[in-house]
């Protein structure tokens, strides 16, 4: 019995051992197989569904199941229909070249039955819908909203809109159906209206427009055409006409079921006169005018290069209190790609298009590359050969998906919320003038709010702005801002920038105020569209730090940089003659000899015949500027006196102590006096002395046209706001270091640099030395108020200052090698000389405000002495040579400077810098910007008394 048990156990052990071996071998086999498969999967690329889509798209395009359609200059896509007939008898379906037949069955099956084909058909629909759109919006709420202090109540039941209307505040109240059969059409709530293509519908005069009602028309996939659409609504009328704008052409208008007859000669003035009294209407159908650029309204009359109408504007008045049912029949608009528009506009001025000129169209996955040489207005075509358009599918690997940032909603200034729960600018923030700075919120492309949202530096960064400063800066502009001839709106603009000018926080932006504010009740779409496409009309154009036109010319305020360039040159070169001039130790004749100033007739700045023999310092009144072949092209001079006599270089020579310049009563004429008097002769002479030889070819003796990288005037300007920085310097910058040149973003968050045009390449024959002389006095120069405020803050602190909108503890330490460097760089043995130069500049700025003959003395004459004695300033006035300038506003008026408070000065516990500019101003900087800066400083002073 015992032997039998032992035998059975032995048998069990043998069986279990064999099973274990088999399991081990199997496990090893599976593990090894898994490892091999994993390695194989890592090495082999598995095609994605979208990659299959790309291959399928190419297959269908080559087979003629998908094709381009051109109607005049519009492009859409057609494809073989996928209806019941196609599924039953695919060989009978028409491809681009004709019936599919037996050989073409595979294309129909692939298009209509595969998952790839279904996705491709949706992409075709997306492509067509992006170019065909119907939309309507109206301002029915304007009449009541303009009479209310609260504006309109928004749809959320909580907020209201008065100063501007954010998205989703006023929902659209139109219904849409297909005109032919009455079928309802679903609106697209997420649609984005192209601000480039429909810029002409943006209004700077109409208020309280509701959201757009947007539909995409049903497209016949074979013909690429769509029918008309009927939009209906009911509205009550008040004291103002209702403005209705449409994307697509209005074909008919009915009121309470009765077709409305519209007199094409009715004017807008007649409509406003009739509003609230009787029925009257005007209708304008617009076509884009590509030869004149974006945003121009051109009625669709006669031949038009785009071939089809794109929008309408209907103005309608009814008796007050009447409720009317409106019906509009609208033909869809065909959106013309911007590449095609540019080509068509250029073709109007060129003899012929080049055969190989192409444009790439498309949204999403599908791209269409079209040869433009065959495009003709009124000509229709189908297929790649006839249209000249080739289809392709975007390779997925070529597309990069960017990180989606969380909305920036908690931004605040102390107790003042800046953005609401949806990331839109709050009404209070708008009211104190933050819209030009921050935009309308995080959805406003290119705005500072959007730039802050894109950062990864943590939630809700703080802002350096001080609400009290911001409110007082805006109030100072409002108190002194006037449009010419009492017009409600005008081209004039005013900006006031306030910076911290002391310690580690120097450069922090304390306030940026601009006028005009947007018209009450402007919709966010109108504001953003004007900003993006017609900046001269936009109230958010960020002129405080962006240069869009000649309003950026700083005039004589730039003489501070000319003075610094000359001072640095003396420190570097040891030029004793220029040192004597800058420190007021040279006689007028010595100054004239050094700079080449001569006598001439005193009536104007322009061509002249110099008198080189005259040596009377009072008559040395012109700086001849040489051009080609050393001919005199211009004579630079000072401003004319009230008697019409242009003052000479001796004009700056004053009694030292009494003038606010120098330590002795002896007559002198240095940097201090030249800044106080704003002498063009002096500063143009400095510019020519420093750099004129660099503009002349030493071999030929003629002016060359090349870039001049070592122009001292330009190099000094670049220290404050360089035109470009190295990629390494840009990479080192904090993402929160905004309002600076080369900020890694686009749009209004990127500040414009200081540019001295004399150093840039020029066309042959351009008088470069004239540019240089003008640059010395701030004319052939571009600058923004922000950059000039940075210059003033640098003079105040003695170190290079950069502007910052986010505090240092959040943005981190500066990686800019220039920031914080001494304003004048000198070895220890020359530091006393550098201090003397800086004192000359500061004393001159003090004399501008405090002393007889100062260019802004009158504006500050009646303020308390302790405040006046703390102000340092430099005026500037630049003529604006612009055909759009109003007759009584042809100047850009400036005042830049800083406040270094005397001990115990109420309202001031630190140095602050300022820059004021009024564009298209009627007068000089001291008389226009002086009162603005005065009222701002006085408001701070009186608030603490």
MITOR-344898 format. One line per 8 residues: number of its first residue (from 1); for each residue x, y, z of C-alpha. Coordinates in steps of 0.1 Angstrom, whole numbers, always signed. Layout:
# residues N
NUM> X:Y:Z | ...
# end
This chain:
# residues 945
1> +0:+0:+0 | +28:+23:+9 | +46:+15:-23 | +16:+23:-44 | +12:+57:-26 | +49:+65:-33 | +45:+56:-69 | +14:+79:-73
9> +32:+108:-57 | +62:+103:-79 | +39:+103:-109 | +23:+136:-97 | +56:+152:-92 | +67:+143:-127 | +34:+156:-142 | +36:+189:-122
17> +73:+193:-133 | +63:+188:-169 | +34:+213:-167 | +57:+238:-150 | +82:+235:-178 | +55:+239:-204 | +41:+270:-187 | +75:+285:-183
25> +83:+279:-220 | +49:+293:-229 | +53:+323:-207 | +88:+329:-221 | +73:+326:-256 | +45:+351:-249 | +68:+375:-231 | +94:+374:-258
33> +67:+377:-284 | +53:+408:-266 | +87:+423:-264 | +94:+417:-300 | +60:+432:-309 | +66:+462:-287 | +99:+468:-304 | +83:+464:-338
41> +55:+488:-329 | +81:+514:-318 | +99:+511:-350 | +70:+509:-374 | +48:+539:-381 | +11:+530:-379 | -9:+552:-404 | -35:+573:-387
49> -71:+577:-399 | -62:+612:-412 | -33:+598:-431 | -57:+574:-448 | -79:+604:-454 | -50:+622:-472 | -44:+591:-495 | -81:+588:-501
57> -84:+625:-509 | -57:+623:-535 | -73:+592:-550 | -107:+609:-553 | -92:+641:-567 | -73:+622:-593 | -104:+603:-602 | -125:+634:-607
65> -149:+627:-578 | -139:+660:-561 | -131:+691:-582 | -125:+728:-580 | -152:+752:-592 | -144:+788:-603 | -172:+814:-608 | -154:+845:-619
73> -128:+850:-591 | -145:+829:-564 | -134:+793:-558 | -154:+765:-542 | -153:+727:-543 | -178:+703:-559 | -180:+665:-556 | -201:+637:-569
81> -234:+634:-552 | -240:+607:-526 | -277:+601:-531 | -298:+570:-535 | -290:+568:-572 | -253:+569:-564 | -256:+540:-540 | -277:+519:-564
89> -259:+526:-596 | -226:+544:-590 | -216:+540:-626 | -243:+565:-636 | -231:+593:-613 | -214:+622:-630 | -177:+629:-622 | -160:+661:-633
97> -152:+645:-667 | -186:+628:-672 | -204:+597:-662 | -184:+574:-639 | -189:+543:-659 | -176:+509:-647 | -141:+522:-642 | -153:+551:-620
105> -175:+530:-597 | -146:+528:-572 | -145:+565:-568 | -182:+568:-560 | -180:+539:-536 | -150:+554:-518 | -166:+588:-516 | -200:+578:-505
113> -196:+546:-485 | -162:+547:-467 | -155:+565:-434 | -128:+584:-451 | -151:+596:-478 | -176:+608:-452 | -150:+628:-435 | -137:+642:-468
121> -172:+653:-478 | -175:+672:-445 | -142:+689:-451 | -155:+699:-486 | -186:+714:-469 | -164:+733:-444 | -143:+747:-472 | -173:+760:-491
129> -190:+773:-461 | -160:+793:-451 | -163:+812:-484 | -201:+815:-485 | -220:+831:-457 | -252:+850:-449 | -255:+872:-418 | -276:+900:-404
137> -273:+924:-374 | -292:+955:-363 | -291:+982:-337 | -327:+983:-326 | -317:+990:-290 | -298:+1022:-298 | -327:+1047:-294 | -335:+1036:-258
145> -300:+1027:-248 | -286:+1062:-256 | -311:+1078:-233 | -303:+1055:-204 | -274:+1059:-180 | -272:+1021:-178 | -272:+1015:-216 | -288:+981:-223
153> -294:+951:-201 | -274:+921:-213 | -289:+887:-219 | -273:+871:-188 | -297:+890:-167 | -269:+904:-145 | -247:+928:-164 | -254:+958:-186
161> -236:+975:-214 | -232:+1012:-219 | -198:+1021:-232 | -193:+991:-254 | -213:+960:-262 | -195:+927:-256 | -203:+895:-275 | -234:+877:-263
169> -248:+907:-245 | -274:+915:-272 | -285:+882:-288 | -297:+884:-324 | -335:+883:-329 | -338:+873:-366 | -351:+840:-379 | -338:+825:-412
177> -354:+802:-438 | -347:+792:-473 | -366:+816:-495 | -376:+790:-521 | -394:+765:-498 | -395:+780:-463 | -373:+754:-446 | -357:+767:-414
185> -319:+772:-414 | -298:+765:-384 | -277:+794:-373 | -240:+790:-364 | -234:+804:-329 | -197:+800:-331 | -192:+816:-364 | -165:+843:-368
193> -171:+871:-393 | -140:+878:-413 | -129:+913:-402 | -108:+917:-433 | -134:+908:-459 | -163:+926:-442 | -144:+956:-427 | -166:+980:-447
201> -196:+970:-426 | -178:+982:-394 | -193:+1014:-381 | -177:+1041:-359 | -209:+1062:-359 | -237:+1036:-351 | -242:+1022:-316 | -256:+991:-299
209> -255:+965:-326 | -266:+931:-316 | -246:+899:-323 | -245:+887:-359 | -271:+861:-370 | -249:+838:-392 | -259:+809:-414 | -241:+790:-440
217> -262:+785:-471 | -270:+750:-486 | -246:+745:-515 | -254:+725:-546 | -223:+702:-546 | -224:+699:-584 | -229:+736:-593 | -215:+753:-563
225> -245:+776:-562 | -270:+784:-534 | -304:+801:-534 | -317:+832:-515 | -326:+833:-478 | -354:+850:-460 | -348:+867:-426 | -377:+879:-405
233> -380:+897:-372 | -403:+920:-353 | -391:+953:-338 | -403:+985:-321 | -391:+1018:-334 | -381:+1050:-315 | -366:+1084:-322 | -337:+1071:-342
241> -336:+1051:-375 | -326:+1015:-372 | -295:+1004:-390 | -295:+969:-404 | -264:+955:-420 | -261:+922:-439 | -234:+900:-453 | -250:+892:-486
249> -270:+914:-509 | -305:+925:-498 | -328:+917:-527 | -361:+929:-512 | -375:+944:-481 | -410:+940:-467 | -427:+958:-437 | -458:+941:-423
257> -461:+920:-454 | -459:+949:-478 | -429:+953:-501 | -410:+985:-493 | -402:+1008:-522 | -369:+1025:-515 | -359:+1058:-531 | -321:+1054:-540
265> -317:+1092:-536 | -327:+1093:-499 | -299:+1106:-478 | -289:+1097:-443 | -297:+1133:-431 | -332:+1129:-445 | -337:+1096:-427 | -326:+1111:-394
273> -350:+1139:-399 | -378:+1115:-406 | -370:+1091:-376 | -399:+1087:-353 | -423:+1106:-376 | -428:+1086:-408 | -417:+1056:-428 | -385:+1061:-449
281> -356:+1038:-459 | -323:+1038:-477 | -305:+1008:-490 | -269:+1005:-502 | -254:+973:-516 | -216:+972:-514 | -189:+955:-533 | -153:+954:-521
289> -129:+978:-538 | -96:+959:-539 | -77:+987:-557 | -81:+1010:-527 | -75:+985:-499 | -95:+970:-470 | -126:+987:-455 | -137:+1010:-483
297> -174:+1010:-491 | -181:+1010:-528 | -217:+1006:-541 | -221:+978:-566 | -226:+1000:-596 | -210:+991:-630 | -182:+967:-634 | -165:+954:-602
305> -134:+933:-600 | -149:+910:-574 | -179:+903:-595 | -205:+899:-567 | -220:+921:-539 | -207:+912:-505 | -228:+933:-480 | -257:+958:-476
313> -266:+986:-452 | -303:+993:-447 | -315:+1024:-427 | -351:+1023:-418 | -373:+1048:-399 | -409:+1043:-387 | -433:+1064:-366 | -422:+1063:-329
321> -438:+1034:-310 | -447:+1014:-340 | -440:+977:-340 | -433:+963:-374 | -427:+928:-389 | -397:+930:-412 | -387:+906:-439 | -354:+907:-458
329> -345:+884:-488 | -308:+881:-490 | -285:+866:-516 | -255:+849:-501 | -221:+865:-502 | -191:+848:-517 | -160:+855:-498 | -130:+862:-520
337> -97:+850:-506 | -72:+878:-497 | -46:+864:-521 | -70:+867:-549 | -80:+902:-539 | -44:+914:-538 | -38:+898:-572 | -69:+914:-587
345> -59:+948:-573 | -24:+945:-586 | -36:+934:-620 | -55:+967:-624 | -21:+985:-623 | +1:+959:-640 | +3:+950:-677 | -2:+913:-672
353> +0:+886:-645 | +30:+863:-645 | +21:+828:-657 | +35:+811:-626 | +18:+834:-601 | -3:+813:-577 | -23:+817:-545 | -31:+792:-519
361> -67:+790:-506 | -84:+771:-479 | -93:+764:-443 | -89:+732:-424 | -75:+702:-441 | -81:+711:-477 | -58:+734:-496 | -63:+747:-532
369> -34:+762:-551 | -46:+782:-581 | -27:+796:-611 | -40:+832:-613 | -31:+839:-648 | -64:+825:-662 | -87:+842:-637 | -112:+865:-654
377> -143:+883:-641 | -174:+865:-653 | -157:+834:-664 | -167:+801:-649 | -148:+768:-650 | -148:+733:-634 | -119:+709:-629 | -82:+713:-623
385> -73:+718:-659 | -99:+745:-667 | -97:+763:-633 | -59:+762:-629 | -65:+750:-593 | -49:+719:-578 | -63:+702:-547 | -43:+688:-518
393> -48:+676:-483 | -28:+690:-453 | -4:+664:-440 | -12:+660:-403 | +24:+659:-392 | +29:+694:-406 | +3:+708:-382 | +12:+717:-346
401> -14:+719:-319 | -6:+747:-295 | -13:+745:-258 | -47:+759:-248 | -44:+785:-221 | -69:+789:-194 | -89:+821:-196 | -74:+851:-178
409> -104:+862:-157 | -91:+873:-124 | -70:+903:-135 | -76:+933:-112 | -62:+966:-101 | -66:+966:-63 | -104:+964:-58 | -111:+972:-95
417> -119:+940:-115 | -104:+944:-150 | -118:+913:-167 | -151:+896:-161 | -158:+858:-158 | -156:+854:-196 | -123:+873:-200 | -139:+905:-213
425> -130:+939:-202 | -153:+952:-175 | -173:+984:-179 | -154:+1002:-151 | -120:+993:-167 | -133:+1006:-200 | -145:+1037:-183 | -111:+1046:-169
433> -95:+1042:-203 | -80:+1007:-202 | -94:+995:-235 | -66:+1010:-256 | -41:+992:-234 | -57:+959:-227 | -80:+956:-256 | -115:+943:-251
441> -104:+912:-233 | -86:+880:-238 | -104:+873:-270 | -92:+905:-286 | -64:+892:-308 | -31:+910:-304 | -42:+929:-273 | -22:+929:-241
449> -49:+910:-223 | -46:+882:-249 | -8:+883:-245 | -10:+879:-208 | -33:+849:-213 | -8:+831:-234 | +19:+832:-208 | +28:+803:-185
457> +40:+825:-157 | +11:+817:-133 | -24:+828:-128 | -36:+863:-131 | -5:+884:-132 | -7:+918:-115 | -4:+951:-134 | +18:+980:-125
465> -11:+1005:-132 | -23:+1027:-104 | -61:+1033:-108 | -59:+1068:-93 | -31:+1078:-118 | -51:+1062:-146 | -83:+1081:-138 | -65:+1114:-133
473> -45:+1110:-166 | -77:+1103:-185 | -94:+1133:-168 | -66:+1156:-178 | -69:+1146:-214 | -107:+1150:-213 | -104:+1185:-198 | -81:+1197:-225
481> -92:+1176:-255 | -111:+1194:-282 | -120:+1184:-317 | -117:+1212:-343 | -149:+1233:-349 | -168:+1214:-322 | -171:+1183:-344 | -183:+1152:-324
489> -155:+1131:-337 | -123:+1140:-355 | -89:+1126:-365 | -72:+1142:-334 | -58:+1118:-308 | -43:+1124:-275 | -21:+1102:-253 | -6:+1106:-218
497> +19:+1080:-205 | +31:+1079:-168 | +61:+1058:-157 | +78:+1052:-124 | +112:+1068:-127 | +130:+1058:-95 | +148:+1028:-81 | +142:+991:-91
505> +107:+999:-102 | +118:+1025:-128 | +99:+1019:-160 | +68:+1005:-144 | +38:+1018:-163 | +16:+1037:-139 | -10:+1051:-164 | -16:+1050:-201
513> -46:+1072:-212 | -58:+1079:-247 | -86:+1098:-265 | -109:+1096:-281 | -127:+1068:-263 | -149:+1046:-285 | -183:+1060:-293 | -208:+1050:-266
521> -223:+1016:-273 | -199:+1005:-301 | -200:+967:-304 | -168:+948:-298 | -169:+935:-334 | -169:+970:-348 | -141:+981:-325 | -119:+951:-332
529> -126:+953:-370 | -116:+990:-371 | -85:+983:-350 | -75:+955:-373 | -82:+969:-407 | -85:+1007:-404 | -63:+1017:-375 | -67:+1054:-383
537> -104:+1051:-374 | -100:+1028:-344 | -103:+1041:-309 | -81:+1012:-297 | -52:+1017:-320 | -26:+1018:-292 | -10:+1050:-304 | +6:+1054:-270
545> +32:+1027:-280 | +25:+1019:-316 | +34:+1040:-346 | +10:+1038:-375 | +17:+1070:-393 | +34:+1104:-391 | +18:+1111:-358 | +48:+1092:-344
553> +72:+1121:-352 | +85:+1134:-318 | +98:+1168:-329 | +120:+1187:-305 | +114:+1163:-276 | +139:+1140:-294 | +166:+1167:-288 | +171:+1150:-254
561> +186:+1120:-273 | +206:+1142:-296 | +221:+1159:-264 | +229:+1125:-249 | +245:+1113:-282 | +268:+1143:-283 | +277:+1140:-246 | +286:+1103:-250
569> +307:+1111:-281 | +328:+1136:-261 | +332:+1111:-233 | +344:+1085:-258 | +365:+1107:-281 | +378:+1135:-259 | +366:+1161:-284 | +376:+1193:-266
577> +359:+1216:-291 | +325:+1199:-288 | +329:+1197:-250 | +333:+1235:-249 | +301:+1239:-269 | +280:+1216:-248 | +291:+1231:-215 | +284:+1267:-227
585> +320:+1278:-228 | +321:+1285:-266 | +312:+1318:-282 | +284:+1320:-308 | +310:+1325:-335 | +329:+1294:-323 | +297:+1274:-323 | +289:+1286:-358
593> +323:+1277:-371 | +322:+1242:-356 | +287:+1234:-369 | +289:+1253:-402 | +262:+1279:-394 | +262:+1309:-417 | +241:+1340:-424 | +213:+1341:-449
601> +180:+1359:-455 | +158:+1353:-425 | +124:+1346:-440 | +120:+1308:-441 | +135:+1273:-438 | +143:+1261:-473 | +167:+1268:-502 | +189:+1298:-496
609> +221:+1316:-507 | +245:+1317:-477 | +266:+1347:-469 | +298:+1332:-456 | +314:+1365:-450 | +289:+1378:-425 | +303:+1374:-389 | +277:+1391:-368
617> +265:+1364:-344 | +230:+1377:-344 | +228:+1371:-382 | +243:+1336:-382 | +209:+1320:-386 | +211:+1291:-411 | +227:+1256:-414 | +232:+1248:-451
625> +226:+1211:-459 | +245:+1197:-488 | +231:+1171:-512 | +242:+1156:-545 | +273:+1172:-560 | +276:+1192:-528 | +248:+1215:-538 | +228:+1232:-510
633> +194:+1215:-509 | +181:+1232:-477 | +190:+1257:-450 | +180:+1247:-415 | +170:+1275:-392 | +153:+1282:-359 | +116:+1291:-356 | +106:+1326:-368
641> +100:+1353:-342 | +67:+1372:-339 | +83:+1399:-361 | +90:+1373:-388 | +128:+1373:-382 | +144:+1339:-378 | +167:+1340:-348 | +204:+1331:-350
649> +227:+1309:-329 | +233:+1339:-306 | +196:+1335:-295 | +206:+1308:-270 | +233:+1329:-253 | +218:+1341:-220 | +229:+1352:-186 | +238:+1320:-168
657> +223:+1322:-134 | +192:+1341:-144 | +184:+1317:-173 | +185:+1287:-150 | +217:+1275:-166 | +252:+1276:-153 | +267:+1287:-120 | +279:+1322:-130
665> +261:+1353:-143 | +283:+1354:-174 | +265:+1350:-207 | +267:+1314:-219 | +250:+1291:-245 | +254:+1254:-239 | +231:+1224:-238 | +210:+1239:-211
673> +202:+1271:-230 | +197:+1251:-263 | +171:+1228:-247 | +153:+1257:-230 | +151:+1276:-263 | +148:+1244:-284 | +173:+1256:-309 | +171:+1238:-342
681> +204:+1253:-353 | +222:+1239:-323 | +208:+1203:-324 | +208:+1200:-362 | +244:+1212:-361 | +253:+1185:-335 | +238:+1158:-357 | +257:+1169:-387
689> +289:+1173:-367 | +287:+1137:-353 | +276:+1118:-384 | +274:+1137:-417 | +307:+1122:-430 | +294:+1087:-426 | +267:+1094:-453 | +293:+1103:-480
697> +313:+1078:-501 | +350:+1089:-495 | +359:+1077:-530 | +333:+1096:-550 | +324:+1124:-526 | +287:+1117:-532 | +261:+1105:-507 | +257:+1067:-507
705> +225:+1048:-502 | +237:+1020:-479 | +228:+1012:-443 | +248:+1031:-418 | +251:+1009:-387 | +275:+1032:-368 | +253:+1064:-369 | +258:+1078:-334
713> +223:+1094:-333 | +207:+1061:-342 | +228:+1041:-318 | +218:+1063:-289 | +181:+1060:-298 | +185:+1022:-300 | +197:+1021:-264 | +161:+1031:-253
721> +140:+1013:-279 | +161:+992:-303 | +146:+983:-337 | +157:+947:-333 | +173:+923:-308 | +192:+891:-313 | +173:+858:-311 | +192:+850:-279
729> +181:+882:-262 | +145:+876:-272 | +147:+840:-259 | +159:+853:-225 | +130:+877:-221 | +102:+869:-197 | +68:+861:-213 | +54:+889:-191
737> +79:+915:-204 | +53:+931:-226 | +50:+966:-241 | +85:+962:-255 | +101:+958:-289 | +105:+922:-301 | +80:+909:-277 | +74:+873:-289
745> +39:+880:-301 | +21:+900:-327 | -5:+928:-326 | -9:+957:-303 | +12:+942:-275 | +44:+948:-294 | +58:+984:-290 | +73:+1003:-319
753> +110:+1011:-317 | +127:+1045:-319 | +140:+1048:-354 | +163:+1075:-369 | +157:+1073:-406 | +190:+1088:-417 | +208:+1055:-409 | +184:+1034:-431
761> +191:+1026:-468 | +176:+1052:-491 | +168:+1054:-529 | +194:+1070:-551 | +191:+1108:-551 | +176:+1110:-516 | +193:+1139:-496 | +206:+1118:-467
769> +224:+1147:-449 | +191:+1165:-448 | +175:+1135:-432 | +203:+1136:-406 | +199:+1173:-398 | +161:+1167:-395 | +168:+1137:-373 | +188:+1159:-349
777> +157:+1180:-342 | +133:+1150:-341 | +116:+1152:-376 | +130:+1123:-396 | +125:+1101:-366 | +96:+1079:-354 | +88:+1075:-317 | +59:+1067:-295
785> +48:+1084:-263 | +58:+1052:-244 | +93:+1053:-258 | +97:+1090:-251 | +84:+1085:-216 | +112:+1059:-212 | +137:+1084:-224 | +125:+1109:-198
793> +125:+1083:-170 | +161:+1074:-180 | +172:+1111:-177 | +155:+1113:-143 | +171:+1081:-130 | +205:+1084:-148 | +201:+1048:-161 | +185:+1032:-191
801> +149:+1024:-183 | +126:+999:-201 | +88:+1000:-197 | +71:+972:-178 | +34:+964:-172 | +39:+935:-148 | +58:+940:-115 | +93:+927:-113
809> +85:+901:-86 | +62:+884:-111 | +80:+889:-144 | +114:+881:-129 | +148:+899:-132 | +156:+916:-165 | +178:+898:-189 | +182:+929:-210
817> +219:+937:-209 | +212:+974:-216 | +185:+979:-189 | +199:+996:-158 | +231:+1007:-175 | +243:+1042:-168 | +228:+1068:-191 | +262:+1082:-199
825> +290:+1056:-197 | +323:+1070:-185 | +355:+1058:-169 | +361:+1070:-133 | +383:+1098:-143 | +356:+1112:-166 | +326:+1107:-143 | +326:+1143:-132
833> +323:+1154:-169 | +295:+1129:-175 | +277:+1144:-144 | +282:+1179:-159 | +266:+1169:-192 | +236:+1153:-174 | +232:+1184:-153 | +231:+1206:-184
841> +203:+1185:-198 | +183:+1184:-166 | +188:+1222:-160 | +176:+1228:-195 | +144:+1208:-189 | +138:+1227:-156 | +142:+1260:-175 | +116:+1250:-201
849> +90:+1251:-173 | +103:+1277:-148 | +123:+1304:-166 | +115:+1333:-189 | +117:+1321:-225 | +111:+1285:-216 | +90:+1268:-243 | +63:+1256:-218
857> +66:+1282:-191 | +32:+1298:-196 | +13:+1265:-190 | +29:+1260:-156 | +31:+1297:-145 | +1:+1297:-121 | +6:+1264:-103 | +21:+1263:-68
865> +59:+1271:-68 | +68:+1239:-50 | +51:+1218:-77 | +65:+1239:-106 | +100:+1237:-91 | +98:+1199:-93 | +89:+1196:-130 | +115:+1190:-158
873> +102:+1189:-194 | +110:+1192:-231 | +85:+1204:-256 | +82:+1191:-292 | +62:+1201:-323 | +63:+1182:-356 | +44:+1192:-387 | +22:+1163:-399
881> +25:+1161:-437 | -7:+1141:-442 | -34:+1146:-467 | -60:+1136:-441 | -49:+1161:-416 | -76:+1186:-407 | -69:+1222:-418 | -65:+1235:-383
889> -46:+1204:-369 | -14:+1199:-388 | +9:+1193:-359 | +20:+1165:-335 | +24:+1183:-302 | +46:+1168:-274 | +57:+1174:-239 | +80:+1148:-222
897> +97:+1150:-188 | +96:+1140:-152 | +88:+1151:-117 | +116:+1151:-91 | +96:+1161:-61 | +110:+1186:-36 | +109:+1173:+0 | +74:+1171:+13
905> +57:+1178:-20 | +20:+1167:-15 | +9:+1139:-38 | +44:+1128:-48 | +66:+1104:-30 | +88:+1093:-59 | +100:+1104:-93 | +76:+1099:-122
913> +81:+1104:-159 | +55:+1115:-184 | +50:+1118:-221 | +21:+1136:-237 | +13:+1138:-274 | -17:+1153:-292 | -18:+1143:-329 | -33:+1166:-355
921> -31:+1194:-330 | -36:+1231:-339 | -6:+1245:-320 | +28:+1238:-303 | +37:+1213:-278 | +40:+1236:-248 | +6:+1252:-254 | -13:+1220:-262
929> +4:+1193:-240 | +15:+1217:-213 | -20:+1221:-199 | -27:+1183:-200 | +4:+1175:-180 | -2:+1204:-157 | -37:+1193:-149 | -26:+1158:-142
937> +1:+1168:-118 | -21:+1194:-102 | -48:+1167:-96 | -22:+1146:-77 | -10:+1176:-58 | -44:+1189:-47 | -57:+1154:-38 | -31:+1152:-10
945> -33:+1188:+3
# end
